[in-house]
C-alpha cells in the first residue's frame, strides 16, 4: 500500500498525493467500485483534509473517481459501452494525429521518437509499470507535438489520462506487453518514414488490439466468481 509522501521536490504535496492515488488505481491496488474517503486519503498519504478534498476534486475531474450517494466517492466503474466509446474516439483522433505527424516529420523529431521508443523498450524489459506508463506518455507527447495541432493535442492528452487505467489493465494481461511493443515498433517506423496512411493504419490496429484486451479484462473482472 502507498505510504506517506516523501518531502516534495518538483511536485507539490497535492500533486504527489494525486499521483500516488492515480498509481494505486492504475495498478489495481484500488479497484473499480472501491470506496474512498477524505479520511482514508489523509491517512494513506499523510496530508490534510484540505489537500485530500483537492485530490478528490482533481481525480473526479479526470473521471478516475466518482461521487456515490451511499458511499461518498468510489473508484469509477466503466461500462463496456463507455470503454468502447473512448477507444473509438482514440481511433478517430489518433489516426489524424499520426497522419499529421508523419507529414511533418523532421530528422530531429525522428530522433526524439527513437529515444522515446527506446525508453518504451527499456520499460518493457524492466516490468516497471510506472516506467511503462511514463515512457508511453512521452512517446505520444512526441506524436501529438509532431501533429502541429494544439487543440488536437490537448484533446488527446486529456483522453489519454482517461484511458491510462485501461492501458495498465490491458498491459497486465498475458502476451499483451510483447504484442504491444511490436505494434508500437511498426508504428514508430511508419511515422519516421513519413508514410501518413500507414502510420494511421498501424495506429488504428494498435488501438483496436488494446481495446479488445481491455474489454476482455473488464469482463473477467465483472464476472461472478464461481
GIHU-V769791 format. One record per residue. N is the residue number from 1. RES is the residue in three letters. SS is DSSP state (H for helix, E for strand, C for the rest). D_LAST is the distance of its C-alpha to the last C-alpha in whole Angstrom. Layout:
n=N res=RES ss=SS d_last=D_LAST
n=N res=RES ss=SS d_last=D_LAST
This chain:
n=1 res=UNK ss=C d_last=28
n=2 res=UNK ss=C d_last=31
n=3 res=UNK ss=C d_last=34
n=4 res=UNK ss=C d_last=37
n=5 res=UNK ss=C d_last=39
n=6 res=UNK ss=C d_last=42
n=7 res=UNK ss=C d_last=45
n=8 res=UNK ss=C d_last=46
n=9 res=UNK ss=C d_last=47
n=10 res=UNK ss=C d_last=47
n=11 res=UNK ss=C d_last=45
n=12 res=UNK ss=C d_last=45
n=13 res=UNK ss=H d_last=43
n=14 res=UNK ss=H d_last=41
n=15 res=UNK ss=H d_last=41
n=16 res=UNK ss=H d_last=39
n=17 res=UNK ss=H d_last=37
n=18 res=UNK ss=H d_last=36
n=19 res=UNK ss=H d_last=35
n=20 res=UNK ss=H d_last=33
n=21 res=UNK ss=H d_last=31
n=22 res=UNK ss=H d_last=30
n=23 res=UNK ss=H d_last=29
n=24 res=UNK ss=H d_last=27
n=25 res=UNK ss=H d_last=25
n=26 res=UNK ss=H d_last=26
n=27 res=UNK ss=C d_last=24
n=28 res=UNK ss=C d_last=21
n=29 res=UNK ss=C d_last=22
n=30 res=UNK ss=C d_last=22
n=31 res=UNK ss=C d_last=19
n=32 res=UNK ss=C d_last=20
n=33 res=UNK ss=C d_last=20
n=34 res=UNK ss=C d_last=21
n=35 res=UNK ss=E d_last=24
n=36 res=UNK ss=E d_last=28
n=37 res=UNK ss=C d_last=31
n=38 res=UNK ss=H d_last=34
n=39 res=UNK ss=H d_last=34
n=40 res=UNK ss=H d_last=31
n=41 res=UNK ss=H d_last=33
n=42 res=UNK ss=H d_last=36
n=43 res=UNK ss=H d_last=35
n=44 res=UNK ss=H d_last=33
n=45 res=UNK ss=H d_last=36
n=46 res=UNK ss=C d_last=39
n=47 res=UNK ss=C d_last=40
n=48 res=UNK ss=C d_last=42
n=49 res=UNK ss=H d_last=40
n=50 res=UNK ss=H d_last=43
n=51 res=UNK ss=H d_last=41
n=52 res=UNK ss=H d_last=38
n=53 res=UNK ss=H d_last=38
n=54 res=UNK ss=H d_last=40
n=55 res=UNK ss=H d_last=37
n=56 res=UNK ss=H d_last=35
n=57 res=UNK ss=H d_last=37
n=58 res=UNK ss=H d_last=37
n=59 res=UNK ss=H d_last=33
n=60 res=UNK ss=H d_last=33
n=61 res=UNK ss=H d_last=36
n=62 res=UNK ss=C d_last=34
n=63 res=UNK ss=C d_last=31
n=64 res=UNK ss=C d_last=29
n=65 res=UNK ss=E d_last=28
n=66 res=UNK ss=E d_last=29
n=67 res=UNK ss=E d_last=30
n=68 res=UNK ss=E d_last=28
n=69 res=UNK ss=C d_last=30
n=70 res=UNK ss=C d_last=28
n=71 res=UNK ss=C d_last=27
n=72 res=UNK ss=E d_last=30
n=73 res=UNK ss=E d_last=29
n=74 res=UNK ss=E d_last=25
n=75 res=UNK ss=E d_last=24
n=76 res=UNK ss=C d_last=25
n=77 res=UNK ss=C d_last=22
n=78 res=UNK ss=C d_last=23
n=79 res=UNK ss=C d_last=22
n=80 res=UNK ss=H d_last=22
n=81 res=UNK ss=H d_last=25
n=82 res=UNK ss=H d_last=27
n=83 res=UNK ss=H d_last=26
n=84 res=UNK ss=H d_last=27
n=85 res=UNK ss=H d_last=30
n=86 res=UNK ss=H d_last=31
n=87 res=UNK ss=H d_last=30
n=88 res=UNK ss=H d_last=33
n=89 res=UNK ss=H d_last=35
n=90 res=UNK ss=H d_last=35
n=91 res=UNK ss=H d_last=36
n=92 res=UNK ss=H d_last=39
n=93 res=UNK ss=H d_last=40
n=94 res=UNK ss=H d_last=40
n=95 res=UNK ss=H d_last=41
n=96 res=UNK ss=H d_last=44
n=97 res=UNK ss=H d_last=44
n=98 res=UNK ss=H d_last=44
n=99 res=UNK ss=H d_last=47
n=100 res=UNK ss=H d_last=49
n=101 res=UNK ss=H d_last=48
n=102 res=UNK ss=H d_last=49
n=103 res=UNK ss=H d_last=52
n=104 res=UNK ss=C d_last=53
n=105 res=UNK ss=C d_last=53
n=106 res=UNK ss=C d_last=55
n=107 res=UNK ss=H d_last=56
n=108 res=UNK ss=H d_last=55
n=109 res=UNK ss=H d_last=52
n=110 res=UNK ss=H d_last=51
n=111 res=UNK ss=H d_last=51
n=112 res=UNK ss=H d_last=49
n=113 res=UNK ss=H d_last=46
n=114 res=UNK ss=H d_last=47
n=115 res=UNK ss=H d_last=46
n=116 res=UNK ss=H d_last=43
n=117 res=UNK ss=H d_last=42
n=118 res=UNK ss=H d_last=43
n=119 res=UNK ss=H d_last=41
n=120 res=UNK ss=H d_last=38
n=121 res=UNK ss=H d_last=38
n=122 res=UNK ss=H d_last=39
n=123 res=UNK ss=H d_last=36
n=124 res=UNK ss=H d_last=33
n=125 res=UNK ss=H d_last=35
n=126 res=UNK ss=H d_last=34
n=127 res=UNK ss=C d_last=31
n=128 res=UNK ss=C d_last=32
n=129 res=UNK ss=H d_last=30
n=130 res=UNK ss=H d_last=33
n=131 res=UNK ss=H d_last=35
n=132 res=UNK ss=H d_last=33
n=133 res=UNK ss=H d_last=33
n=134 res=UNK ss=H d_last=37
n=135 res=UNK ss=H d_last=38
n=136 res=UNK ss=H d_last=36
n=137 res=UNK ss=H d_last=38
n=138 res=UNK ss=H d_last=41
n=139 res=UNK ss=H d_last=41
n=140 res=UNK ss=H d_last=40
n=141 res=UNK ss=H d_last=43
n=142 res=UNK ss=H d_last=45
n=143 res=UNK ss=H d_last=44
n=144 res=UNK ss=H d_last=45
n=145 res=UNK ss=H d_last=48
n=146 res=UNK ss=H d_last=49
n=147 res=UNK ss=H d_last=49
n=148 res=UNK ss=C d_last=51
n=149 res=UNK ss=C d_last=50
n=150 res=UNK ss=H d_last=49
n=151 res=UNK ss=H d_last=48
n=152 res=UNK ss=H d_last=45
n=153 res=UNK ss=H d_last=44
n=154 res=UNK ss=H d_last=44
n=155 res=UNK ss=H d_last=41
n=156 res=UNK ss=H d_last=39
n=157 res=UNK ss=H d_last=39
n=158 res=UNK ss=H d_last=38
n=159 res=UNK ss=H d_last=35
n=160 res=UNK ss=H d_last=34
n=161 res=UNK ss=H d_last=34
n=162 res=UNK ss=H d_last=31
n=163 res=UNK ss=H d_last=29
n=164 res=UNK ss=H d_last=30
n=165 res=UNK ss=H d_last=26
n=166 res=UNK ss=H d_last=25
n=167 res=UNK ss=H d_last=27
n=168 res=UNK ss=H d_last=26
n=169 res=UNK ss=H d_last=22
n=170 res=UNK ss=H d_last=23
n=171 res=UNK ss=H d_last=25
n=172 res=UNK ss=C d_last=22
n=173 res=UNK ss=C d_last=21
n=174 res=UNK ss=C d_last=22
n=175 res=UNK ss=C d_last=25
n=176 res=UNK ss=H d_last=26
n=177 res=UNK ss=H d_last=28
n=178 res=UNK ss=H d_last=31
n=179 res=UNK ss=H d_last=30
n=180 res=UNK ss=H d_last=31
n=181 res=UNK ss=H d_last=34
n=182 res=UNK ss=H d_last=36
n=183 res=UNK ss=H d_last=35
n=184 res=UNK ss=H d_last=37
n=185 res=UNK ss=H d_last=40
n=186 res=UNK ss=H d_last=41
n=187 res=UNK ss=H d_last=41
n=188 res=UNK ss=H d_last=43
n=189 res=UNK ss=H d_last=45
n=190 res=UNK ss=H d_last=46
n=191 res=UNK ss=H d_last=47
n=192 res=UNK ss=H d_last=49
n=193 res=UNK ss=H d_last=51
n=194 res=UNK ss=C d_last=51
n=195 res=UNK ss=C d_last=50
n=196 res=UNK ss=H d_last=48
n=197 res=UNK ss=H d_last=47
n=198 res=UNK ss=H d_last=45
n=199 res=UNK ss=H d_last=44
n=200 res=UNK ss=H d_last=42
n=201 res=UNK ss=H d_last=41
n=202 res=UNK ss=H d_last=39
n=203 res=UNK ss=H d_last=38
n=204 res=UNK ss=H d_last=36
n=205 res=UNK ss=H d_last=34
n=206 res=UNK ss=H d_last=33
n=207 res=UNK ss=H d_last=32
n=208 res=UNK ss=H d_last=30
n=209 res=UNK ss=H d_last=28
n=210 res=UNK ss=H d_last=27
n=211 res=UNK ss=H d_last=26
n=212 res=UNK ss=H d_last=24
n=213 res=UNK ss=H d_last=22
n=214 res=UNK ss=H d_last=22
n=215 res=UNK ss=H d_last=20
n=216 res=UNK ss=H d_last=18
n=217 res=UNK ss=H d_last=17
n=218 res=UNK ss=H d_last=17
n=219 res=UNK ss=H d_last=15
n=220 res=UNK ss=H d_last=12
n=221 res=UNK ss=H d_last=12
n=222 res=UNK ss=H d_last=12
n=223 res=UNK ss=C d_last=9
n=224 res=UNK ss=C d_last=6
n=225 res=UNK ss=C d_last=4
n=226 res=UNK ss=C d_last=0
